[in-house]
């Protein structure tokens, strides 16, 4: 009984552990198209396949974010979410806040932390998460990721105390 209590307490506390980001992100190199390889499923992404994220600079220095997906199949109905991101940690550029809006009105449907937890030195793959560990994405510059690299990134997320059993692979 005591062992079960200890395991239960450690699982609860995992979400309260500090979460480290990468040391530095060159924003210009991060811009462009990324393909979603896997994610924790969220209500705002229900049924999404063929997910892409496009980042570009806005005139005010923030980032424009355009996420697209196809519903249910890679040829399904196109769904577009537009938003903006701004850097919260200017020392590393690895902690951002992202906010999305309903189309044609300025009503925010989602705003949250966007922390860059792992980033390839050539900016070819990235792990995105946030301190509560409710959100997790693995992104790549290509639609398909080498299975060994994917497993390495899943292990890295697990080491960061994310419940990787909740990861779903994105159909591209």
ABEGO torsion letter per residue (X at the ends): XAAAAAAAAAAAAAAABBBBBBABBBAAAABEBBBBABBBBBAAABGBBGBBBBBBBBAAGBBBBBBBBBBGBAABBBBBBBBBBBBABAAAGABBBBBBBBBGBABBABBBBBBBABBBAAGABBBBBBAAGABBBBBBABABBBAAAAAAAAAAAAAAGBBAAABBBBBX
